[in-house]
Amino acid sequence: MTQTTPDAPVRRQRAQVKVRTLRTDRWWLVPLLTFLGLSSFLIYGVWAIIDNSYFVDPYIAPFASPCLATSCEEGARFLGWAPIGDWYALPPGLIILGLPGGFRLTCYYYRKSYYRSFWLSPPACAVQEPHGKYTGERRFPLILQNVHRYFFYAAIVIGLILAYDAVLALVHKPLGLGSWVLIANAILINAYTLSCHSCRHITAGRLNHFSRHPLRYRAWTFVSKLNAKHQPLAWASMFSVMGADLYVRLVAKGIIAFPYA
């Protein structure tokens, strides 16, 4: 038997737990609900890309805005501008969805969500994962997550365009339910974008003296409050953009046709 003195280093090992987890609560429920929620968003997004009922004056479906192709309907074109020719032969939504989609895909919160719910890495705290090793985000393809800060700038532009679409609809149809649906969606989309961790860092994350930059400090304080709500804003904006997009498409198809649609 090896004896150790008080001054000798003690060799320790991690606890060897042979069962998957010792947790007795329903730890699997959150990953399951997250999987279902994100899957519904992906499935809807694929359908929205191939669906052509994306515009009914003055509403344009958020998944198709800004509509920049010459194949877009006349009233759906952003500021009447259509720089992308028909030779692309792509649905209007597919051309721009990569920008807000890339922003959500690389979002810090969404990373945690789909790492746990799709890759089970790990599925929950104190639960074993099926992977033999962990390399973090230092190798391809996960190292590409670092482009999140650049997608943030694109998401800001998309958020402002959605706000413009909503205000335009409200001006032309103030009593239309669709106008208010688009307004609510624009508010949630922009709140989620501004609550991003990258936005908080860009605002004043690198300052050493807040007292020398009072305006940036106030902006940082505001963004920090939003950042604390980043998770609920991520979910609320995800379902709001699906709901607003579906609403416009149902009106365009004539499925919703009451007087103040």
RAMO-V166658 format. One record per backbone hydrogen bond with DSSP energy under -1.0 kcal/mol. CO is the residue of the C=O (numbers start at 0). NH is the residue of the N-H. If there is no record, write none. Layout:
co->CO nh->NH
co->CO nh->NH
This chain:
co->4 nh->7
co->14 nh->16
co->19 nh->127
co->24 nh->26
co->25 nh->28
co->27 nh->31
co->28 nh->32
co->29 nh->33
co->30 nh->34
co->31 nh->35
co->32 nh->36
co->33 nh->37
co->34 nh->38
co->35 nh->39
co->36 nh->40
co->37 nh->41
co->38 nh->42
co->39 nh->43
co->40 nh->44
co->41 nh->45
co->42 nh->46
co->43 nh->47
co->44 nh->48
co->45 nh->49
co->46 nh->50
co->51 nh->53
co->53 nh->60
co->55 nh->58
co->58 nh->55
co->60 nh->63
co->61 nh->64
co->66 nh->77
co->67 nh->83
co->68 nh->71
co->72 nh->75
co->76 nh->79
co->77 nh->80
co->83 nh->69
co->84 nh->87
co->85 nh->88
co->92 nh->96
co->95 nh->98
co->96 nh->100
co->97 nh->101
co->98 nh->102
co->99 nh->103
co->100 nh->104
co->101 nh->105
co->106 nh->110
co->107 nh->111
co->108 nh->112
co->109 nh->113
co->110 nh->114
co->111 nh->115
co->112 nh->116
co->113 nh->117
co->113 nh->118
co->114 nh->120
co->123 nh->126
co->138 nh->142
co->140 nh->143
co->141 nh->144
co->142 nh->145
co->143 nh->146
co->144 nh->147
co->146 nh->149
co->146 nh->150
co->147 nh->151
co->149 nh->153
co->150 nh->154
co->151 nh->155
co->152 nh->156
co->153 nh->157
co->154 nh->158
co->155 nh->159
co->156 nh->160
co->157 nh->161
co->158 nh->162
co->159 nh->163
co->160 nh->164
co->161 nh->165
co->162 nh->166
co->163 nh->167
co->164 nh->168
co->165 nh->169
co->166 nh->170
co->167 nh->171
co->168 nh->172
co->172 nh->175
co->175 nh->179
co->176 nh->180
co->177 nh->181
co->178 nh->182
co->179 nh->183
co->180 nh->184
co->181 nh->185
co->182 nh->186
co->183 nh->187
co->184 nh->188
co->185 nh->189
co->186 nh->190
co->187 nh->191
co->188 nh->192
co->189 nh->193
co->190 nh->194
co->192 nh->195
co->195 nh->199
co->196 nh->200
co->197 nh->201
co->198 nh->202
co->199 nh->203
co->200 nh->204
co->203 nh->206
co->209 nh->212
co->212 nh->216
co->213 nh->217
co->214 nh->218
co->215 nh->219
co->216 nh->220
co->217 nh->221
co->218 nh->222
co->219 nh->223
co->220 nh->224
co->221 nh->225
co->222 nh->226
co->223 nh->227
co->225 nh->228
co->226 nh->229
co->228 nh->232
co->229 nh->233
co->230 nh->234
co->231 nh->235
co->232 nh->236
co->233 nh->237
co->234 nh->238
co->235 nh->239
co->236 nh->240
co->237 nh->241
co->238 nh->242
co->239 nh->243
co->240 nh->244
co->241 nh->245
co->242 nh->246
co->243 nh->247
co->244 nh->248
co->245 nh->249
co->246 nh->250
co->247 nh->251
co->248 nh->252
co->249 nh->254
co->249 nh->255
co->257 nh->260
co->259 nh->176
